[in-house]
Every structure is written in C-alpha cells, then in structure tokens.
Amino acid sequence: MPHLPPPAPEPRPWTIQDSADLYGLEAWGAGYFGISQRGTVAVYPEGRPERSIDLLEVVKGLEARDFAPPLVIRFDGILAHRMAHLRQAFDDAILDGGYDGSYTCVYPIKVNQQRHICEEIRDLGSRFGFGIEAGSKPELLAGLALTEGLNQMPFICNGFKDREFIETAILAAKMGRNILPVAEQLHELELIVEAARAHALTPQFGVRAKLATGGIGRWARSVGFRGKFGLSVSEILGAVEYLREEGLLEGLHMLHCHIGSQIFDIRTLKYAVNELTQLYVEMVKLGAPMGTLDLGGGLGVDYDGSQSASESSVNYTLEQYATDVVHRVKSICDDAGVPHPDLITESGRALVAHSGVLVFQILGARVFPDEPDPNLVQRALAMDEEDIPQPLLDLVEAHERLSDPEADPVEIYYDAEHALGEAMSLFNLGYTGIVTRAATEELYWAIGNQILRRCGDDLPEELGELPDRLGDIYFSNFSLFQSLIDAWAIEQIFPVMPIHRLDEAPTRRAVLADITCDSDGKLDRFPGAGEPETTLPLHPLRRGDSRGGPAGDLEPYYLAVFLTGAYQETLGDLHNLFGDTHAAHVVLGPDGDWYLDEVVEGDTVRDVLKYVQFDPDAMRRTLRREIEGAVASKRLTLEEAVSMRRFLDQGLDGYTYLE
C-alpha cells in the first residue's frame, strides 16, 4: 500500500505578538506601547508594562463624556519619562567622560505651543533643570508668562528680532530672568548694544554660527553656507571686534548653531559638533568670555522603527547621542586648553513626539471583491449571446484558470489586464453596455485579489504593484491637513495601527482616505520592512453593532497614528474648515487607574467660520428668515422647518467632524 502524504498542518492561531511584529510596535514604540491580553493597545507612560493604560478604554471613556473621535490623546507621563531619559543620558555621559561643564535642554515652544504641554514642560523642567526657547514675539510673551516666578529657568530667544523684541528681552533680564537673546544677524547685535546702554545693563547674549557642515534629509538646505540661520565666520570675527569696541564683549556668553531637524545619521552630528566646538575655542582665544555651547535641535525620532540612517528613522540611541556630544566637545576643548562649556540642546521633537496619539474611527470602506458577482456575469453573458464581447470571454477564461495550481499567476494577470483594457475601449466607443463593463471590472478585481491570496508573501516581482491597485480604501473620520500635515507636506511616515482586535489576523490591506474633499487627503505611506509600504494591514469591517444598535450598523473600528506630539497640531490647517480635534490629557494614577487631567474641546463650526471672517450669528439670522419664508410659501411643513432650524442651531455649535 502506498504511503499517504502527511496531512497539512493546521494554521497556527494568530497571537498578539504577531500583531506587534506586523505593525512594528516594539521597534518604533520606544517602550511606551504594547498590546494587552485582550488585543488592545496598551500605553506604558513610565516605560513599564506593569503600569499601563488601555487606549481603547480611554477612547470609550471620552465617548461616554461626549468627546467623539477624532481625538488627540496626550500622555503626560510619557513626556515626563522622555525628559528624565534625556537628563539621565547626559548626566551619565558627563560623569563617565569626566566632563566639567553642565547640561540643560531648552524646549522650543514652536514644536507644540499648546498651553498644557508648555505648562507641563515648565513644571517638569524645574525638576530636571530644563528651560524653554522662543523664536517669535508671541512665543517670547508666552514664555515670559509661563516662567513667572522661575527666574533661574534658562530662556533662550532665537529667530529674527526687531528693536521691540530685543528690548523686551533686555528688560526681562533686568527684572531678574535668566534670558539670553541670540543674534541671528549683525544688526541684532547693534540693537542689543543700543538696548543695553538705554537700560544701563550688560546682558548675557549669544550669536548663532552658520556652519559649513552640510545637512541631511528633508532639512538639508537649512544649514551650510546658504542656510537661513546665523552669522558666517567672517561676520562672527567682525562681531567680536564690534563688541570689543563697544565695550560689551563681556556679555557674549554663548555660541549657538542650527544643525538641522530630525538628524538621522550620527555622523552628521559628529561633524557639526566638531566644527562648532573648534569655532567656540577660537572665540575664547579672541577674548570672548563664552561659557555655553548651544547645539540647537536635531535629535531625531525613529518613526518607522528601522533604526537606520533614513529620513523617518535614526541610526543612534539617545545614549549614543549624548556620549558623542560630550566626548567630542571635551576632546577639542582639552586639546586647546579651554575650559569645558556648559551644553544646551533644543531637543523638542525627541521630547514630545511619543506623548501624542491621534485616534480616529473608520466610517466605511471601498473593498474590491474577492469573487465576481455570478449573477452579474451571467447577465452580461446573456445580453450578447450571439456576439459576446471577446474581452468578457477572456476574463471569464482567466478567472477559471485560477483553479489550476500549475497555472502561471503572472500570465493570468497580464491576460486579465489586457482584456480589461480592451473592454474599456469597447465601452468608450459605445460597442458594449454598462452591464458588460461592470462584469469585466468585477472579474478583473476578483482575479487580482485571488492572485494576491494565492501568492501571499511570494508575490512575483512583476506583480509588485498589484497590492496598491487592489488595496481597499478605508474612509476615516479625520483631516490629514489638520492633524497630520507632515504626512502630506513632506511625506513624513507615521506608525499607524488599529487599537483593538489585535488578537485577530488582519486580512485586508488598505489606504486611509480622510473626509476632506481633496484627492491628496489620504495616508498611503506606512512603516515597512526596509522600504515604506503603501497599504496597511487592517481587519475587515463588521456589521451588527456590539452596543445593541440595529443589526446593519457598522461596529466601531478605531485606528491610531502614533508619534504625533511634535509639530502636527500647530502646523495643521483648516482645509474644508475642519478644525482642531478634541485633545485629552491622560494621567496614570498611583493606584494604576487612568484619569483625565484636562480635556481641551475641539473647534466648533462657529469657531472655524469666524476664522475665515464669517459671522455665524448673521448666517443664523439669514437662514432662519429663509426657513420661515419656505414655511409661509408652503415649501416646508412646520415640522420640517423645526428640523431644519434644529440642525442649523446644533450644527453651528457642533464638532466640525462627523458625529
């Protein structure tokens, strides 16, 4: 008797670790995110899995309080942990390296100007010895208000300045603030000298150097000889002589530079630190008192989890960053016999990015069928029994060939693609009708989807674009332009994943379309293995509301975009008049329960109309008159008029997103 082949093994059940691996959560999460045993995203504000917050519970809790997604959820504990981590990294590097200077980080308000975040950083900064940075008049005034009673907190003033800006900073110094304006241009030094004499004060100030070291990545052009910021070396030489002549050289205490933003390759940082420190040493030799070296921003975030020298990642750890900075500054200063300066970094992105999460709900999906509608195909075949269009026959034949395991999927797909093109040409010339066109489209989509399932991870290179062509479209209740502007403007990649059902295998792949009336309003770049992926693995949407609604209702399906705490809220715009989302600050209590520290309500329709100079009250009066006119002319019943007025009144004071 011949031996029978062993039975095929049963497929292994999907696990939460499979989901963690699929979405790369452990790679980009930096220890702040995981998956609970019930398949939901867990947040570890302190970096400790034993102290967690269930993200789905937070969303449901906010919904119960009438705060519907989209939501920005901020975790103050993550912010505190990031600040402590940065503090510890530099403290260890200074201790291990025998460095004589100190370290502080100043938070650039521009990274996220939301009041609660700035206040949290101020309060934590008092504990960690950190400060703040302002780059405009509004930020200067905000910073002065934030630091009331905190005279020793470092306050750096960057950006282009006029007489009013500089005089305000000088007067703040005279009031006792630890404020230090940085000259970006030579005429700013003249304004500093003028204000110092007018108010009988020798302030501390700095100059920003324009380094020759080139930048990398998206912001490469912001540095180098043609960079926007700072003085050239010859201008710095002239500045030192000018200050000496004016008797104010003793106020020059800091050298600053702009390395760039999101520095992903540690080598670029090393080159810039070398150049800046050599310049610092030369300024000390020229007689400037100095004492502080400000390396600016640039500390990157690993958005895609690849830990590589790519635009959405970094090839170094926070500890490596601190060690390299301290070691290089120390070595150059020791060689020159110059005391070690105090170090400042402006690491805003690295501080706040992890603390912000955007959560939104899926409204529906456009799904290409896995199987053609047999009734539709039979109807198309029956309509032209005597002269069936050849492309339709070719597609039916290609679909049947899929059942042959020996058939070449590449050949089948190319045949289907050719047949679809011919079918479209016949339709456009009027030789076939709408039923035939619909049948050919469904056959083509089904063939493509079945090939994808059949090939799995072994998809031939020739069919590499097939997942993009046949990926689902999941319609998402948020605005890309308001909440993820960098994804649109600079193609920044953000990690995206469902926040529940993670104990189930996701069987669909999709792009995410927002609710703006703009074809660019979609997310179609996601972290991948090596290269960004253009579709995201997702679960099929389910009908039958688990909350007891009608059987046909769509069950809630929530996705989250992570690492959104830096820049996204401030840079967002009002495309289609979608305003700010609700923002909730969530804190993990000592007992392990989470609570809401504050909820900032998102913009109402009334708010955004005012932003663009519409008068909501005048609009209300106008539309009410029109409604009453429609009742008088019997175009509307009284009940219809009441419904219309109710929508008008509630709509003006309601959320700009779908509820």
C-alpha positions in Angstrom: 0.0 0.0 0.0 1.5 3.4 -1.0 2.3 5.8 1.8 -0.1 8.7 2.0 1.4 12.2 2.5 1.0 13.6 6.0 -1.9 15.9 6.5 -1.2 19.6 6.1 -0.6 21.2 9.5 -3.3 23.3 10.9 -2.7 27.0 10.6 -1.2 28.5 13.8 -3.7 30.7 15.7 -3.0 34.4 15.4 -1.4 36.0 18.5 -0.9 39.5 19.9 2.8 39.0 19.3 2.0 38.5 15.7 0.3 41.9 15.7 3.1 43.5 17.5 5.6 42.2 14.9 3.3 43.1 12.0 2.9 46.7 13.0 6.5 47.1 14.3 5.2 48.3 17.6 8.2 47.2 19.6 10.6 48.8 17.1 9.1 52.4 17.0 7.3 52.4 20.3 10.5 53.1 22.4 9.0 51.0 25.2 5.9 53.2 25.6 3.4 51.0 23.7 2.4 47.3 23.8 -0.6 45.1 23.4 -2.9 43.9 26.2 -4.0 40.3 26.6 -7.4 41.3 25.2 -5.9 42.6 22.0 -6.0 46.3 22.6 -3.1 48.8 22.5 -1.6 49.4 26.0 0.2 52.6 26.8 3.2 52.5 29.3 3.7 56.1 30.3 6.6 55.2 32.6 8.1 52.7 30.2 6.9 49.8 32.5 4.5 47.2 31.2 3.2 46.5 34.7 1.8 50.1 34.8 -0.3 50.5 31.7 -3.3 52.4 30.2 -5.7 50.7 27.8 -6.1 53.0 24.9 -9.5 51.7 23.8 -10.8 52.3 27.4 -9.6 55.9 27.2 -11.4 56.3 23.8 -14.6 54.7 25.2 -14.4 56.8 28.3 -14.1 60.0 26.3 -17.0 59.0 24.1 -19.1 58.5 27.2 -18.3 62.1 28.1 -19.5 63.2 24.6 -16.0 63.6 23.2 -16.1 61.6 20.0 -13.2 60.8 17.7 -11.1 62.2 16.1 -9.2 62.8 19.3 -5.7 63.8 20.2 -4.7 61.9 23.3 -1.7 63.2 25.2 0.1 61.1 27.8 1.9 63.5 30.3 3.7 60.5 31.8 5.5 59.8 28.6 6.6 63.4 28.4 8.0 63.2 31.9 9.8 59.9 31.1 11.3 61.4 27.9 12.6 64.4 29.8 14.1 62.1 32.6 15.6 59.9 30.0 17.4 62.8 28.2 18.5 64.1 31.6 20.0 60.8 32.6 21.7 60.2 29.3 23.7 63.4 29.5 24.3 63.1 33.3 25.8 59.6 32.6 27.9 60.8 29.7 29.2 63.8 31.7 30.1 61.6 34.7 31.6 58.8 32.6 33.6 61.2 30.4 34.9 63.4 33.2 33.3 66.5 31.7 33.5 69.6 33.8 30.5 71.5 32.3 26.8 71.1 32.9 23.9 70.2 30.6 20.4 71.5 30.0 17.7 71.1 27.4 15.5 74.0 26.4 12.1 73.2 24.9 11.4 75.1 21.6 7.8 76.3 22.0 7.3 76.1 18.3 7.3 72.3 18.4 3.9 72.2 20.2 2.6 75.5 21.5 -0.4 74.0 23.3 -0.7 75.6 26.7 -1.0 72.4 28.7 2.1 70.9 27.1 4.1 74.1 27.7 3.0 74.2 31.3 3.8 70.5 31.8 7.3 71.0 30.4 7.8 74.1 32.5 6.8 72.2 35.7 8.9 69.2 34.8 11.7 71.5 33.7 12.0 73.0 37.1 12.8 69.5 38.4 15.2 68.5 35.6 17.0 71.8 35.2 15.5 72.4 31.7 14.3 75.6 30.2 12.4 76.9 27.2 13.1 78.6 23.8 11.2 81.2 21.9 11.5 82.2 18.3 9.0 84.9 17.8 7.3 87.8 19.7 4.2 85.7 20.6 6.4 82.9 21.9 8.5 85.4 23.8 5.4 86.7 25.6 4.1 83.2 26.2 7.5 82.2 27.6 7.6 85.2 29.9 4.2 84.4 31.3 5.0 80.7 31.6 8.1 81.3 33.6 6.7 83.8 36.1 8.5 83.2 39.4 11.1 80.9 37.8 13.8 83.5 37.3 16.6 80.8 37.1 14.9 78.8 34.4 17.0 79.2 31.2 15.2 81.1 28.4 16.8 81.2 25.0 15.5 83.7 22.4 16.2 82.6 18.8 14.7 83.8 15.5 14.8 87.1 13.7 14.4 90.1 16.1 13.5 93.8 15.9 14.1 96.5 18.4 10.9 95.7 20.4 11.8 92.0 20.7 15.3 92.7 21.9 14.3 95.5 24.3 11.7 93.2 25.9 14.3 90.5 26.4 16.8 93.0 27.9 14.1 94.4 30.3 13.2 90.8 31.3 16.9 90.2 32.1 16.9 93.4 34.2 13.8 92.0 36.0 15.9 89.0 37.0 15.1 86.5 34.3 17.7 84.1 33.1 17.0 85.1 29.5 19.6 85.1 26.7 18.9 86.5 23.2 20.8 85.0 20.3 21.9 87.3 17.4 21.0 85.9 14.0 22.2 88.9 12.1 24.8 91.7 12.7 22.2 94.4 13.1 20.7 92.5 16.0 24.0 93.0 17.9 23.6 96.7 17.3 20.1 96.6 18.8 21.5 94.6 21.8 24.1 97.3 22.4 21.6 100.0 22.0 19.2 98.4 24.5 22.0 97.6 26.9 23.0 101.3 27.0 19.5 102.6 27.2 18.7 100.5 30.3 22.2 100.5 31.9 22.6 96.7 31.8 25.3 94.4 30.4 23.1 91.5 29.4 24.2 88.0 28.5 23.6 87.1 24.9 24.8 84.7 22.2 25.5 84.5 18.5 24.4 81.8 16.1 27.1 80.4 13.7 26.5 79.5 10.1 28.3 76.2 9.9 29.9 74.8 6.7 28.9 71.2 7.7 26.1 70.2 5.3 22.8 68.9 6.5 21.0 65.7 5.5 17.4 64.7 4.9 14.4 67.0 4.4 16.0 70.0 6.1 19.5 69.7 4.5 19.1 73.2 2.9 18.5 74.8 6.2 22.2 74.5 7.1 25.5 75.2 5.4 26.8 78.4 3.8 23.4 79.2 2.2 21.5 78.4 5.3 18.9 80.7 6.7 20.2 80.9 10.2 23.3 82.6 11.8 26.4 84.5 11.0 29.3 83.4 8.8 32.7 83.0 10.3 33.9 86.4 9.0 30.8 88.0 10.4 31.5 86.4 13.8 35.0 87.8 13.7 33.6 91.2 12.9 31.0 90.8 15.7 33.7 90.1 18.3 35.7 93.2 17.3 32.5 95.3 17.2 31.5 94.2 20.7 35.1 94.9 21.9 34.9 98.4 20.6 31.5 99.0 22.1 32.7 97.7 25.5 30.2 94.9 25.5 32.3 91.8 24.7 31.9 90.6 28.3 28.2 89.9 27.5 29.0 87.4 24.8 28.4 84.1 26.7 27.1 81.6 24.1 27.8 80.2 20.7 24.8 78.6 19.0 24.2 76.7 15.8 21.5 75.1 13.7 22.4 71.5 12.7 19.0 70.7 11.2 15.9 68.8 12.2 15.5 65.1 12.5 19.2 64.3 12.1 19.1 60.6 11.2 22.8 59.9 10.8 25.1 60.3 13.8 28.0 61.1 11.5 26.4 64.5 10.5 26.0 65.3 14.2 29.7 64.5 14.9 30.9 66.7 12.0 28.8 69.6 13.2 29.8 69.3 16.8 33.5 69.2 15.8 33.1 72.4 13.7 31.1 74.3 16.3 33.5 73.4 19.1 36.5 74.4 17.1 34.8 77.8 16.4 34.0 78.1 20.1 37.6 77.5 21.1 38.7 80.2 18.6 36.2 82.7 20.1 37.6 82.1 23.6 41.1 82.7 22.2 39.9 86.0 20.8 38.9 87.1 24.3 35.2 86.4 24.4 34.2 85.1 27.8 31.8 82.5 26.4 30.9 79.6 28.7 28.0 78.0 26.9 27.6 75.9 23.7 24.1 75.5 22.3 23.9 72.7 19.8 20.4 73.5 18.7 17.9 70.8 17.8 18.2 67.8 15.6 17.8 64.9 18.0 15.7 62.5 15.9 12.8 60.2 16.4 12.6 56.6 14.9 9.2 56.9 13.2 9.4 53.7 11.3 11.4 51.6 13.8 14.1 50.6 11.3 16.9 52.1 13.4 18.6 53.2 10.2 20.1 56.3 8.5 16.8 57.1 6.7 14.6 60.2 6.8 12.0 58.5 9.0 14.4 56.9 11.4 17.7 57.4 13.3 20.8 55.2 13.5 21.7 56.0 17.1 20.3 55.9 20.5 19.7 58.8 22.9 22.7 57.5 25.0 24.9 57.4 21.9 23.9 61.0 21.0 24.8 62.3 24.5 28.0 60.4 24.7 29.2 61.6 21.3 28.4 65.2 22.0 30.1 65.2 25.4 33.2 63.3 24.2 33.8 65.5 21.1 33.4 68.8 22.9 35.7 67.6 25.8 38.4 66.3 23.4 38.6 69.5 21.4 38.5 71.8 24.4 41.2 69.7 26.2 43.4 69.8 23.2 43.1 73.6 23.1 43.4 74.1 26.9 39.9 75.7 27.0 37.5 75.1 29.9 34.6 72.8 29.1 31.5 74.9 28.3 28.0 74.2 29.6 26.0 72.4 27.0 22.5 73.1 25.8 20.4 71.2 23.3 16.9 72.2 21.9 15.5 68.7 21.6 11.8 69.4 21.2 10.8 66.7 18.7 12.5 64.0 20.8 10.8 65.2 24.0 7.2 65.4 22.8 6.7 63.2 19.8 5.9 60.0 21.7 3.4 61.6 24.0 0.8 62.4 21.4 -1.5 59.9 19.7 -4.2 60.7 17.1 -7.2 58.3 17.3 -10.0 58.2 14.7 -12.8 56.0 13.6 -13.4 54.2 10.3 -16.6 55.3 8.6 -16.7 52.7 5.9 -14.7 51.0 3.2 -14.4 50.6 -0.5 -13.5 47.0 -0.9 -12.7 45.3 -4.2 -14.5 41.9 -4.4 -12.7 38.6 -3.9 -15.2 36.9 -6.1 -17.2 38.3 -9.1 -21.0 38.6 -8.7 -22.1 35.4 -10.6 -25.5 36.9 -11.4 -23.9 40.0 -12.9 -21.5 37.9 -15.0 -24.3 35.6 -16.2 -26.5 38.7 -17.0 -23.6 40.2 -19.1 -23.1 36.9 -21.0 -26.8 36.5 -21.6 -27.2 40.0 -23.1 -25.0 39.3 -26.1 -25.4 35.5 -26.5 -24.8 35.7 -30.3 -21.9 38.1 -30.1 -20.3 38.0 -26.6 -17.5 40.6 -26.4 -14.2 38.9 -26.5 -12.7 40.7 -23.5 -15.5 39.4 -21.4 -14.9 35.8 -22.5 -11.1 36.3 -21.9 -11.7 37.4 -18.4 -14.1 34.5 -17.6 -11.5 32.1 -19.0 -8.7 33.8 -17.0 -10.8 33.5 -13.8 -11.4 29.8 -14.5 -7.7 29.2 -15.0 -7.0 30.3 -11.4 -8.3 26.9 -10.2 -5.4 25.2 -11.9 -2.5 25.2 -9.3 0.0 24.8 -12.2 -1.2 28.0 -14.0 1.3 30.9 -14.0 -0.3 33.8 -12.0 1.8 36.4 -13.9 0.5 35.2 -17.2 -3.1 35.1 -15.9 -2.9 38.6 -14.5 -1.4 40.0 -17.7 -4.1 38.4 -19.8 -6.8 39.9 -17.4 -5.2 43.3 -17.5 -5.1 43.3 -21.3 -8.7 42.1 -21.5 -9.8 44.9 -19.1 -8.1 47.5 -21.3 -9.9 46.2 -24.4 -13.2 46.1 -22.6 -12.8 49.8 -21.5 -12.0 50.8 -25.1 -15.2 49.0 -26.4 -17.3 50.7 -23.8 -15.9 54.1 -24.6 -16.6 53.6 -28.3 -20.2 52.6 -27.5 -19.9 48.9 -28.5 -20.7 47.4 -25.1 -23.1 48.5 -22.4 -22.8 49.2 -18.7 -23.6 45.7 -17.6 -20.8 44.2 -19.6 -18.4 46.9 -18.3 -19.5 46.2 -14.7 -18.9 42.4 -15.1 -15.5 42.8 -16.7 -14.4 45.1 -13.8 -15.6 42.6 -11.2 -13.8 39.7 -12.9 -10.6 41.7 -13.1 -10.7 42.7 -9.4 -11.5 39.2 -8.3 -8.7 37.7 -10.4 -6.2 40.2 -8.9 -7.4 39.5 -5.3 -7.3 35.8 -5.8 -3.7 36.0 -7.2 -2.7 38.0 -4.1 -4.1 35.4 -1.8 -2.6 32.6 -3.7 0.9 34.1 -3.8 0.9 35.5 -0.3 4.4 36.7 0.7 5.8 35.1 -2.5 4.3 37.6 -4.9 6.3 37.7 -8.1 8.3 40.9 -8.7 6.3 41.5 -12.0 3.1 41.9 -9.8 4.7 44.2 -7.3 2.1 47.0 -8.0 -0.9 44.7 -7.6 -1.4 45.3 -3.8 -1.6 49.0 -4.5 -4.0 48.7 -7.3 -6.4 46.4 -5.4 -5.9 47.7 -1.9 -9.1 48.7 -0.1 -9.9 52.3 0.8 -10.9 52.8 4.4 -12.7 56.1 4.9 -11.5 57.8 8.1 -13.1 60.5 10.2 -10.2 62.9 10.4 -8.5 65.6 8.3 -4.9 64.8 7.1 -4.3 68.6 6.7 -5.4 69.5 10.2 -3.9 66.6 12.2 -1.1 65.0 10.1 0.1 67.9 7.9 3.7 66.5 7.7 2.4 63.3 6.1 1.0 65.4 3.2 3.6 68.2 3.0 6.9 66.3 3.4 5.7 62.7 3.2 6.6 62.0 6.8 5.9 58.4 7.8 4.0 57.8 11.0 3.2 54.5 12.6 -0.5 53.6 12.2 -2.3 50.6 13.5 -5.7 49.5 15.0 -6.1 50.0 18.7 -8.2 46.8 19.2 -8.9 43.4 17.6 -5.2 42.8 17.7 -5.8 39.2 18.7 -7.3 38.7 15.3 -5.4 38.3 12.0 -5.9 41.4 9.7 -7.0 40.0 6.3 -7.3 43.3 4.4 -4.8 45.8 3.1 -5.9 49.4 2.6 -5.0 53.1 2.2 -6.7 55.5 4.5 -8.8 58.3 3.0 -9.7 61.3 5.2 -13.0 63.2 4.9 -11.7 66.3 3.2 -12.8 66.9 -0.4 -9.3 66.6 -1.7 -7.6 63.7 -3.5 -4.5 64.3 -1.5 -6.3 63.7 1.7 -5.1 60.1 2.2 -2.5 58.1 4.1 -0.6 55.8 1.8 2.9 55.5 3.3 3.4 53.3 6.3 6.4 51.8 8.1 7.6 48.7 6.3 10.5 46.2 6.4 13.2 48.2 4.7 11.0 50.3 2.4 7.8 52.2 3.2 4.7 50.2 2.4 1.8 51.8 0.5 -1.0 49.8 2.1 -1.8 49.0 5.8 -2.9 45.6 7.1 -6.4 46.0 8.6 -9.3 43.9 9.8 -12.5 43.6 7.8 -15.2 45.9 9.0 -18.1 44.1 10.7 -21.8 44.7 10.8 -24.0 44.3 13.9 -23.3 47.0 16.5 -21.9 45.4 19.7 -23.6 48.2 21.6 -27.0 46.9 20.8 -27.8 49.0 17.7 -29.5 47.9 14.6 -28.0 44.7 13.1 -26.8 46.6 10.0 -24.8 49.2 11.9 -21.1 49.2 11.4 -19.2 48.1 14.5 -16.7 50.8 15.7 -13.3 50.3 14.3 -10.6 52.6 15.7 -7.1 53.3 14.3 -4.4 55.4 15.9 -1.5 57.4 14.5 1.5 57.4 16.9 4.4 59.8 17.5 2.3 62.8 16.5 3.2 65.1 19.5 5.7 67.2 17.6 4.6 69.9 15.1 1.4 68.3 13.8 -1.1 70.2 15.9 0.4 73.7 15.4 1.1 73.3 11.6 -2.3 71.9 10.8 -4.6 74.0 8.5 -8.3 74.5 8.1 -8.8 72.6 4.8 -12.6 72.2 4.3 -12.9 74.1 7.6 -12.1 71.0 9.7 -10.8 72.5 12.9 -8.8 71.3 15.9 -9.7 68.0 17.3 -10.6 67.4 21.0 -7.4 66.9 23.0 -7.4 64.9 26.2 -4.5 64.8 28.7 -4.5 61.4 30.3 -2.6 60.6 33.5 -1.8 57.2 35.2 -2.6 57.4 38.9 -0.7 55.8 41.7 -3.4 53.1 42.0 -3.0 52.1 38.4 -6.2 53.7 37.2 -6.1 56.4 34.5 -7.8 59.7 34.8 -8.4 62.8 32.6 -6.2 65.7 33.8 -7.8 68.1 31.2 -9.9 67.9 28.0 -9.5 70.7 25.5 -12.6 70.9 23.4 -12.0 71.0 19.6 -13.2 73.7 17.3 -16.9 74.1 16.7 -18.3 75.0 13.3 -18.9 78.5 14.7 -15.2 78.8 15.6 -13.9 77.9 12.2 -16.4 80.1 10.4 -15.1 83.0 12.5 -11.5 82.2 11.5 -12.4 82.9 7.8 -14.4 86.1 8.7 -17.9 84.7 8.5 -20.4 85.9 11.1 -22.2 82.8 12.4 -25.0 84.9 14.1 -25.6 86.8 10.9 -25.7 83.5 9.0 -28.1 82.1 11.5 -30.5 85.0 11.1 -30.3 84.9 7.3 -31.1 81.2 7.2 -33.9 81.4 9.8 -35.6 84.1 7.6 -35.3 81.8 4.6 -36.8 78.8 6.6 -39.7 80.9 7.7 -40.2 82.1 4.1 -40.3 78.5 3.0 -43.0 77.8 5.6 -45.0 80.8 4.5 -44.9 79.7 0.9 -45.7 76.1 1.9 -42.5 74.6 0.5 -41.7 73.3 4.0 -44.1 72.0 6.7 -43.8 73.3 10.2 -42.2 70.1 11.3 -39.6 70.3 8.5 -38.9 73.9 9.4 -38.3 72.9 13.1 -35.9 70.1 12.0 -34.1 72.5 9.7 -33.7 75.1 12.5 -32.6 72.5 14.9 -29.9 71.3 12.5 -28.8 74.9 12.0 -28.5 75.7 15.7 -26.9 72.5 16.7 -24.6 72.5 13.6 -23.1 75.8 14.4 -22.2 74.8 17.9 -21.2 71.2 17.0 -17.9 69.5 16.2 -16.5 70.1 12.7 -16.1 66.3 12.2 -18.7 63.7 11.6 -20.5 62.6 14.7 
